[in-house]
């Protein structure tokens, strides 16, 4: 049931009231005219479809970048595990930093205010410092490979940060919402003109249905606008992309199991 009620909010009730009021005014004062439906398409439908498509495109892009980020963190982890020269205590320290990095960045994406990026960048600098050739436990060749992986990690994090911070144009969404609120007073006279011989209740119903459909599409776009906030049913399941250090017992069992 929640998936059906998610698109209903205060904007839905506002548009329904405006649809009812516009029909009453037009019938009360016998106000009607004929207008081309192309006007409706250009003024409202085209920007509405554009914003929905753009929000969905950002969501899909975020999924691809999140997958690449988790893969890069996992590659760094297993590369570190295969380094026999590095003491286990130092490995555990870097593993802890990687886990903290994944957890704090996930929380930063979920936060509507997007706090925590400074802390995330600080963790990346710490990991980078431990991966330089100055560390005697890491060979120069291995260090270069690890730093390339860290570069991929930082690039993916900053890409996701950009997706989070910059959505579809705010001015376009503001215009669209304002247009939807004014639309009943533009569309209703045309409806009255074309249905003047039909029952009045039919005009009310059709106007309300038209307004409800359009505002529901807008609400859908609004839910897709931030795919990280975990408020909508179609939001990205961020917990699936968090890095979790494998259980040492599972790793040991896998290592000694016969083929």
C-alpha positions as YAML, in Angstrom:
chain: A
units: angstrom
residues:
- id: 1
  name: UNK
  ca: [0.00, 0.00, 0.00]
- id: 2
  name: UNK
  ca: [2.86, 2.37, 0.77]
- id: 3
  name: UNK
  ca: [4.02, 2.38, -2.85]
- id: 4
  name: UNK
  ca: [0.61, 3.74, -3.90]
- id: 5
  name: UNK
  ca: [0.39, 6.35, -1.16]
- id: 6
  name: UNK
  ca: [3.96, 7.59, -1.61]
- id: 7
  name: UNK
  ca: [3.01, 9.88, -4.49]
- id: 8
  name: UNK
  ca: [0.24, 11.52, -2.43]
- id: 9
  name: UNK
  ca: [1.24, 14.48, -0.25]
- id: 10
  name: UNK
  ca: [0.23, 18.06, 0.53]
- id: 11
  name: UNK
  ca: [0.73, 19.09, -3.11]
- id: 12
  name: UNK
  ca: [-1.87, 16.52, -4.15]
- id: 13
  name: UNK
  ca: [-4.52, 18.08, -1.91]
- id: 14
  name: UNK
  ca: [-3.62, 21.58, -3.10]
- id: 15
  name: UNK
  ca: [-4.07, 20.62, -6.75]
- id: 16
  name: UNK
  ca: [-7.36, 18.82, -6.05]
- id: 17
  name: UNK
  ca: [-8.73, 21.91, -4.28]
- id: 18
  name: UNK
  ca: [-7.58, 24.12, -7.18]
- id: 19
  name: UNK
  ca: [-9.23, 21.80, -9.72]
- id: 20
  name: UNK
  ca: [-12.54, 21.89, -7.84]
- id: 21
  name: UNK
  ca: [-12.36, 25.67, -7.38]
- id: 22
  name: UNK
  ca: [-11.54, 26.31, -11.04]
- id: 23
  name: UNK
  ca: [-14.51, 24.22, -12.23]
- id: 24
  name: UNK
  ca: [-16.85, 26.00, -9.82]
- id: 25
  name: UNK
  ca: [-15.67, 29.44, -10.97]
- id: 26
  name: UNK
  ca: [-15.98, 28.57, -14.67]
- id: 27
  name: UNK
  ca: [-19.48, 27.14, -14.26]
- id: 28
  name: UNK
  ca: [-20.60, 29.90, -11.91]
- id: 29
  name: UNK
  ca: [-19.56, 32.70, -14.29]
- id: 30
  name: UNK
  ca: [-20.07, 30.75, -17.52]
- id: 31
  name: UNK
  ca: [-16.42, 31.18, -18.47]
- id: 32
  name: UNK
  ca: [-15.14, 28.90, -21.24]
- id: 33
  name: UNK
  ca: [-12.87, 28.97, -24.27]
- id: 34
  name: UNK
  ca: [-11.21, 26.56, -26.67]
- id: 35
  name: UNK
  ca: [-7.41, 26.15, -26.48]
- id: 36
  name: UNK
  ca: [-5.02, 23.91, -28.37]
- id: 37
  name: UNK
  ca: [-3.72, 20.92, -26.39]
- id: 38
  name: UNK
  ca: [-0.24, 21.55, -27.82]
- id: 39
  name: UNK
  ca: [-0.01, 24.45, -25.36]
- id: 40
  name: UNK
  ca: [-0.41, 22.00, -22.47]
- id: 41
  name: UNK
  ca: [2.28, 19.73, -23.91]
- id: 42
  name: UNK
  ca: [4.83, 22.51, -24.35]
- id: 43
  name: UNK
  ca: [4.12, 24.33, -21.11]
- id: 44
  name: UNK
  ca: [3.90, 21.40, -18.69]
- id: 45
  name: UNK
  ca: [4.28, 17.89, -20.09]
- id: 46
  name: UNK
  ca: [7.60, 18.39, -21.88]
- id: 47
  name: UNK
  ca: [9.48, 19.82, -18.85]
- id: 48
  name: UNK
  ca: [7.79, 17.25, -16.58]
- id: 49
  name: UNK
  ca: [8.99, 14.33, -18.70]
- id: 50
  name: UNK
  ca: [12.44, 15.90, -18.96]
- id: 51
  name: UNK
  ca: [12.87, 16.22, -15.17]
- id: 52
  name: UNK
  ca: [11.68, 12.65, -14.54]
- id: 53
  name: UNK
  ca: [14.06, 11.28, -17.17]
- id: 54
  name: UNK
  ca: [16.96, 13.34, -15.81]
- id: 55
  name: UNK
  ca: [16.32, 12.24, -12.21]
- id: 56
  name: UNK
  ca: [16.21, 8.58, -13.29]
- id: 57
  name: UNK
  ca: [19.42, 9.01, -15.31]
- id: 58
  name: UNK
  ca: [21.20, 10.40, -12.22]
- id: 59
  name: UNK
  ca: [19.97, 7.45, -10.16]
- id: 60
  name: UNK
  ca: [21.31, 4.92, -12.65]
- id: 61
  name: UNK
  ca: [24.63, 6.76, -12.89]
- id: 62
  name: UNK
  ca: [24.92, 6.75, -9.09]
- id: 63
  name: UNK
  ca: [24.39, 2.96, -9.03]
- id: 64
  name: UNK
  ca: [27.21, 2.45, -11.54]
- id: 65
  name: UNK
  ca: [29.60, 4.71, -9.61]
- id: 66
  name: UNK
  ca: [28.71, 3.06, -6.29]
- id: 67
  name: UNK
  ca: [29.46, -0.35, -7.80]
- id: 68
  name: UNK
  ca: [32.82, 0.89, -9.06]
- id: 69
  name: UNK
  ca: [33.59, 2.39, -5.62]
- id: 70
  name: UNK
  ca: [32.88, -0.85, -3.77]
- id: 71
  name: UNK
  ca: [34.94, -2.81, -6.31]
- id: 72
  name: UNK
  ca: [37.89, -0.41, -5.88]
- id: 73
  name: UNK
  ca: [37.77, -0.64, -2.07]
- id: 74
  name: UNK
  ca: [37.59, -4.44, -2.27]
- id: 75
  name: UNK
  ca: [40.53, -4.52, -4.71]
- id: 76
  name: UNK
  ca: [42.59, -2.41, -2.31]
- id: 77
  name: UNK
  ca: [41.66, -4.69, 0.59]
- id: 78
  name: UNK
  ca: [42.63, -7.93, -1.14]
- id: 79
  name: UNK
  ca: [45.80, -6.37, -2.54]
- id: 80
  name: UNK
  ca: [46.77, -5.50, 1.01]
- id: 81
  name: UNK
  ca: [45.94, -9.00, 2.25]
- id: 82
  name: UNK
  ca: [48.37, -10.50, -0.28]
- id: 83
  name: UNK
  ca: [51.25, -8.35, 0.98]
- id: 84
  name: UNK
  ca: [53.22, -10.74, 3.20]
- id: 85
  name: UNK
  ca: [55.80, -8.12, 4.15]
- id: 86
  name: UNK
  ca: [53.34, -5.86, 5.97]
- id: 87
  name: UNK
  ca: [52.75, -6.58, 9.68]
- id: 88
  name: UNK
  ca: [49.25, -7.79, 10.53]
- id: 89
  name: UNK
  ca: [48.74, -4.89, 12.95]
- id: 90
  name: UNK
  ca: [49.32, -2.37, 10.16]
- id: 91
  name: UNK
  ca: [46.99, -4.29, 7.86]
- id: 92
  name: UNK
  ca: [44.28, -4.20, 10.51]
- id: 93
  name: UNK
  ca: [44.78, -0.46, 10.89]
- id: 94
  name: UNK
  ca: [44.36, 0.18, 7.15]
- id: 95
  name: UNK
  ca: [41.40, -2.21, 7.00]
- id: 96
  name: UNK
  ca: [39.77, -0.23, 9.81]
- id: 97
  name: UNK
  ca: [40.32, 3.00, 7.90]
- id: 98
  name: UNK
  ca: [38.73, 1.49, 4.77]
- id: 99
  name: UNK
  ca: [35.70, 0.34, 6.74]
- id: 100
  name: UNK
  ca: [35.37, 3.77, 8.39]
- id: 101
  name: UNK
  ca: [35.68, 5.42, 4.98]
- id: 102
  name: UNK
  ca: [32.86, 3.32, 3.54]
- id: 103
  name: UNK
  ca: [30.60, 3.79, 6.59]
- id: 104
  name: UNK
  ca: [31.11, 7.54, 6.92]
- id: 105
  name: UNK
  ca: [30.67, 8.18, 3.22]
- id: 106
  name: UNK
  ca: [27.45, 6.15, 3.22]
- id: 107
  name: UNK
  ca: [26.14, 8.22, 6.14]
- id: 108
  name: UNK
  ca: [27.16, 11.39, 4.33]
- id: 109
  name: UNK
  ca: [25.10, 10.36, 1.28]
- id: 110
  name: UNK
  ca: [22.07, 9.58, 3.45]
- id: 111
  name: UNK
  ca: [22.28, 12.93, 5.26]
- id: 112
  name: UNK
  ca: [20.02, 15.51, 3.63]
- id: 113
  name: UNK
  ca: [22.50, 18.25, 4.61]
- id: 114
  name: UNK
  ca: [25.38, 16.13, 3.25]
- id: 115
  name: UNK
  ca: [27.67, 16.60, 6.23]
- id: 116
  name: UNK
  ca: [30.81, 14.54, 6.74]
- id: 117
  name: UNK
  ca: [32.69, 14.97, 3.45]
- id: 118
  name: UNK
  ca: [35.64, 16.68, 5.17]
- id: 119
  name: UNK
  ca: [36.01, 13.65, 7.43]
- id: 120
  name: UNK
  ca: [35.80, 11.32, 4.42]
- id: 121
  name: UNK
  ca: [38.54, 13.21, 2.60]
- id: 122
  name: UNK
  ca: [40.66, 13.10, 5.75]
- id: 123
  name: UNK
  ca: [40.37, 9.30, 5.84]
- id: 124
  name: UNK
  ca: [41.45, 9.10, 2.20]
- id: 125
  name: UNK
  ca: [44.56, 11.18, 3.02]
- id: 126
  name: UNK
  ca: [45.41, 8.83, 5.90]
- id: 127
  name: UNK
  ca: [45.07, 5.76, 3.69]
- id: 128
  name: UNK
  ca: [47.15, 7.43, 0.98]
- id: 129
  name: UNK
  ca: [49.91, 8.25, 3.49]
- id: 130
  name: UNK
  ca: [50.12, 4.60, 4.53]
- id: 131
  name: UNK
  ca: [50.35, 3.44, 0.92]
- id: 132
  name: UNK
  ca: [53.32, 5.52, -0.25]
- id: 133
  name: UNK
  ca: [56.74, 4.04, -1.09]
- id: 134
  name: UNK
  ca: [58.00, 5.53, 2.20]
- id: 135
  name: UNK
  ca: [56.30, 2.59, 3.89]
- id: 136
  name: UNK
  ca: [59.02, -0.12, 4.04]
- id: 137
  name: UNK
  ca: [56.40, -2.87, 4.11]
- id: 138
  name: UNK
  ca: [55.19, -1.93, 0.60]
- id: 139
  name: UNK
  ca: [57.35, -2.25, -2.51]
- id: 140
  name: UNK
  ca: [57.48, 0.64, -4.98]
- id: 141
  name: UNK
  ca: [55.60, -1.34, -7.62]
- id: 142
  name: UNK
  ca: [52.87, -2.39, -5.18]
- id: 143
  name: UNK
  ca: [52.65, 1.16, -3.83]
- id: 144
  name: UNK
  ca: [52.03, 2.59, -7.29]
- id: 145
  name: UNK
  ca: [49.26, 0.07, -7.89]
- id: 146
  name: UNK
  ca: [47.67, 0.85, -4.53]
- id: 147
  name: UNK
  ca: [47.82, 4.59, -5.15]
- id: 148
  name: UNK
  ca: [46.07, 4.10, -8.50]
- id: 149
  name: UNK
  ca: [43.32, 2.23, -6.69]
- id: 150
  name: UNK
  ca: [43.09, 5.03, -4.11]
- id: 151
  name: UNK
  ca: [42.81, 7.50, -6.97]
- id: 152
  name: UNK
  ca: [39.88, 5.47, -8.34]
- id: 153
  name: UNK
  ca: [38.28, 5.44, -4.89]
- id: 154
  name: UNK
  ca: [38.59, 9.21, -4.51]
- id: 155
  name: UNK
  ca: [37.35, 9.84, -8.05]
- id: 156
  name: UNK
  ca: [34.23, 7.72, -7.44]
- id: 157
  name: UNK
  ca: [33.58, 9.40, -4.08]
- id: 158
  name: UNK
  ca: [33.82, 12.88, -5.59]
- id: 159
  name: UNK
  ca: [31.57, 11.83, -8.49]
- id: 160
  name: UNK
  ca: [28.91, 10.66, -6.05]
- id: 161
  name: UNK
  ca: [29.36, 13.85, -4.05]
- id: 162
  name: UNK
  ca: [28.67, 15.85, -7.22]
- id: 163
  name: UNK
  ca: [25.57, 13.78, -8.00]
- id: 164
  name: UNK
  ca: [24.31, 14.36, -4.45]
- id: 165
  name: UNK
  ca: [24.96, 18.11, -4.45]
- id: 166
  name: UNK
  ca: [23.71, 18.96, -7.95]
- id: 167
  name: UNK
  ca: [20.32, 17.67, -9.00]
- id: 168
  name: UNK
  ca: [18.01, 18.68, -11.81]
- id: 169
  name: UNK
  ca: [17.75, 22.49, -12.20]
- id: 170
  name: UNK
  ca: [15.96, 24.02, -9.23]
- id: 171
  name: UNK
  ca: [14.55, 26.84, -11.36]
- id: 172
  name: UNK
  ca: [13.00, 24.33, -13.78]
- id: 173
  name: UNK
  ca: [11.36, 22.39, -10.96]
- id: 174
  name: UNK
  ca: [10.05, 25.63, -9.42]
- id: 175
  name: UNK
  ca: [8.60, 26.70, -12.78]
- id: 176
  name: UNK
  ca: [7.03, 23.27, -13.21]
- id: 177
  name: UNK
  ca: [5.34, 23.28, -9.81]
- id: 178
  name: UNK
  ca: [4.06, 26.82, -10.33]
- id: 179
  name: UNK
  ca: [2.78, 25.82, -13.77]
- id: 180
  name: UNK
  ca: [0.94, 22.81, -12.33]
- id: 181
  name: UNK
  ca: [-0.77, 25.03, -9.74]
- id: 182
  name: UNK
  ca: [-1.90, 27.50, -12.43]
- id: 183
  name: UNK
  ca: [-2.83, 24.82, -14.96]
- id: 184
  name: UNK
  ca: [-6.38, 24.15, -13.63]
- id: 185
  name: UNK
  ca: [-7.35, 27.77, -14.34]
- id: 186
  name: UNK
  ca: [-6.04, 27.43, -17.91]
- id: 187
  name: UNK
  ca: [-7.24, 23.90, -18.64]
- id: 188
  name: UNK
  ca: [-10.68, 24.02, -16.98]
- id: 189
  name: UNK
  ca: [-12.30, 26.63, -19.32]
- id: 190
  name: UNK
  ca: [-11.32, 24.41, -22.25]
- id: 191
  name: UNK
  ca: [-12.88, 21.41, -20.50]
- id: 192
  name: UNK
  ca: [-16.09, 23.35, -19.82]
- id: 193
  name: UNK
  ca: [-16.16, 24.48, -23.45]
- id: 194
  name: UNK
  ca: [-15.90, 20.94, -24.80]
- id: 195
  name: UNK
  ca: [-18.23, 19.31, -22.25]
- id: 196
  name: UNK
  ca: [-20.88, 22.01, -21.91]
- id: 197
  name: UNK
  ca: [-23.69, 19.54, -22.77]
- id: 198
  name: UNK
  ca: [-22.43, 16.83, -20.37]
- id: 199
  name: UNK
  ca: [-23.23, 16.46, -16.66]
- id: 200
  name: UNK
  ca: [-21.39, 18.88, -14.44]
- id: 201
  name: UNK
  ca: [-20.05, 16.13, -12.19]
- id: 202
  name: UNK
  ca: [-18.16, 14.73, -15.20]
- id: 203
  name: UNK
  ca: [-16.29, 18.02, -15.59]
- id: 204
  name: UNK
  ca: [-15.31, 17.94, -11.93]
- id: 205
  name: UNK
  ca: [-14.13, 14.33, -12.15]
- id: 206
  name: UNK
  ca: [-12.08, 14.78, -15.33]
- id: 207
  name: UNK
  ca: [-10.44, 17.94, -14.05]
- id: 208
  name: UNK
  ca: [-9.51, 16.31, -10.75]
- id: 209
  name: UNK
  ca: [-8.14, 13.22, -12.51]
- id: 210
  name: UNK
  ca: [-6.05, 15.38, -14.84]
- id: 211
  name: UNK
  ca: [-4.61, 17.40, -11.96]
- id: 212
  name: UNK
  ca: [-4.01, 14.27, -9.85]
- id: 213
  name: UNK
  ca: [-2.08, 12.50, -12.61]
- id: 214
  name: UNK
  ca: [0.17, 15.47, -13.34]
- id: 215
  name: UNK
  ca: [0.97, 16.26, -9.69]
- id: 216
  name: UNK
  ca: [1.60, 12.55, -9.02]
- id: 217
  name: UNK
  ca: [4.20, 12.55, -11.80]
- id: 218
  name: UNK
  ca: [5.79, 15.61, -10.23]
- id: 219
  name: UNK
  ca: [5.84, 13.89, -6.83]
- id: 220
  name: UNK
  ca: [7.45, 10.86, -8.45]
- id: 221
  name: UNK
  ca: [10.20, 13.06, -9.86]
- id: 222
  name: UNK
  ca: [10.64, 14.71, -6.46]
- id: 223
  name: UNK
  ca: [11.15, 11.30, -4.82]
- id: 224
  name: UNK
  ca: [13.75, 10.36, -7.45]
- id: 225
  name: UNK
  ca: [15.56, 13.68, -7.07]
- id: 226
  name: UNK
  ca: [17.69, 12.45, -4.15]
- id: 227
  name: UNK
  ca: [18.27, 8.72, -4.64]
- id: 228
  name: UNK
  ca: [20.38, 8.51, -1.47]
- id: 229
  name: UNK
  ca: [18.10, 9.83, 1.30]
- id: 230
  name: UNK
  ca: [16.29, 6.48, 1.86]
- id: 231
  name: UNK
  ca: [12.93, 8.26, 1.84]
- id: 232
  name: UNK
  ca: [11.47, 6.71, -1.32]
- id: 233
  name: UNK
  ca: [10.82, 3.13, -2.39]
- id: 234
  name: UNK
  ca: [13.06, 3.58, -5.44]
- id: 235
  name: UNK
  ca: [16.02, 5.01, -3.52]
- id: 236
  name: UNK
  ca: [19.35, 3.25, -3.89]
- id: 237
  name: UNK
  ca: [19.92, 0.61, -1.20]
- id: 238
  name: UNK
  ca: [23.18, 2.08, 0.04]
- id: 239
  name: UNK
  ca: [23.80, -0.69, 2.56]
- id: 240
  name: UNK
  ca: [24.33, -3.07, -0.35]
- id: 241
  name: UNK
  ca: [27.29, -0.98, -1.49]
- id: 242
  name: UNK
  ca: [29.01, -0.62, 1.89]
- id: 243
  name: UNK
  ca: [32.37, -2.32, 2.25]
- id: 244
  name: UNK
  ca: [32.43, -5.01, 4.93]
- id: 245
  name: UNK
  ca: [35.67, -6.74, 5.85]
- id: 246
  name: UNK
  ca: [35.30, -10.48, 5.15]
- id: 247
  name: UNK
  ca: [35.13, -12.78, 8.15]
- id: 248
  name: UNK
  ca: [38.68, -14.11, 8.80]
- id: 249
  name: UNK
  ca: [37.25, -17.59, 9.53]
- id: 250
  name: UNK
  ca: [35.58, -17.66, 6.12]
- id: 251
  name: UNK
  ca: [38.81, -16.54, 4.43]
- id: 252
  name: UNK
  ca: [40.81, -19.22, 6.30]
- id: 253
  name: UNK
  ca: [38.31, -21.94, 5.41]
- id: 254
  name: UNK
  ca: [38.36, -20.90, 1.76]
- id: 255
  name: UNK
  ca: [42.15, -20.91, 1.73]
- id: 256
  name: UNK
  ca: [42.51, -24.47, 3.11]
- id: 257
  name: UNK
  ca: [39.54, -26.07, 1.37]
- id: 258
  name: UNK
  ca: [40.56, -28.63, -1.25]
- id: 259
  name: UNK
  ca: [39.63, -27.88, -4.88]
...
